[in-house]
Amino acid sequence: MKELHQLEHRIKAMVEMEEYPEEFPEQLQTLVAARHEMVKTILADEKTLTRQKFDEVQQRTREIKHLLEKNRSRIKDKLLIAKKGKKSVSIYQMYQK
């Protein structure tokens, strides 16, 4: 569960960044996919899975989902700005040749 907490902390820190790096979409996707795999592993381990652990994982999943939904428009806006900026630079470079 400690590793799950660390992944969630990294996701939260990344989403709440003031400025998103160029590789933000890939990094976020990788972290969310890693978290998903970790949750599947935790839930598949019948020997250590308790109702309390299940409920905790379920609640934490709701919190991550809420965080992503809450920041959806901000993430989208930042990514669109970055994409437009890249496109403008590539057009500028094309005409410089």
N, C-alpha and C positions, 0 to 999 in steps of 0.2 A: 504494500500500500504506500510505502514511502516513495517508491519510484513513480507511482501514479501521481502522488502529490507533487513531485518535482516536475513532471511533465505538465501538469495543470498550471503550476506556477510559471513555467516558461511560456505556455500559451497565453496566460493572462498578461504577463509582462510584454509579450510581443504585440498583442491586440491593443494594449493601452499606451504603446509608444506614441510619442508626439509626431514623429515622422517615420514613415515606413521605408525600409531599404528596398532597393530594386528587386531583390530576391524574396521579398515578403510572401507572395502567394505560394511559392514552392516551400518555403520554410514552414508556414502555417499549415499547409496541407500535410507535410511530413510529420509535424508534431501531432496533429489531430489523428492521422492514420496510426501513429505509434500508440497513442492513447487508446484508440479503438481496439487495437490488437491486445494491449495490456488488459483492458476490461474483459475481452473475450477469454483471455487466459485465466483471469481471476474467477470469472463466473463458471468456467469449465472445470475448475479444481474442486470436485465434490468433497474431497477430504477436509479441506479447510474452509469451505464456503458455509457461512452461517447466515441466518436471517439478518442479523445486524450488519454484517459485511455487505450483503446484497443491498440492503436499504441505503447504506452509506454510499456505495458505488452509484446507485440510482440517483440519489440526491446530488452527488457531485456532478453527475452527467447533466442533470437539469441545470445546475449552476453554470457549467461551461456553455451549454446551449443558450442560456439566457444572456451570458456575456457576449457571445458571438452575435446573437440577434440584436442586442442593445447597441452594439457597435457596427452593425451591418452597414448603415448608410455612411458612416464616417469612413469605414474601410473601403467601401465602394467608391466614394468620392476621391479618396487619396489615390486609389489605384487608377481611376480614370485620369486624374491629373498627371500621374506619372506616365501613363500610357500616351497621353496627348503630348507630353513633353518629349518623350522618346521619338514620337512620330514627327514632331516639328524639327528635332535635331536631325533625324535621318533625311527629311526633305531638304533641309538647309545644306547638309553635306552632299546630297545628290546634285544640287545646283552649283556647288563650289567646284565640282570637277570639271 
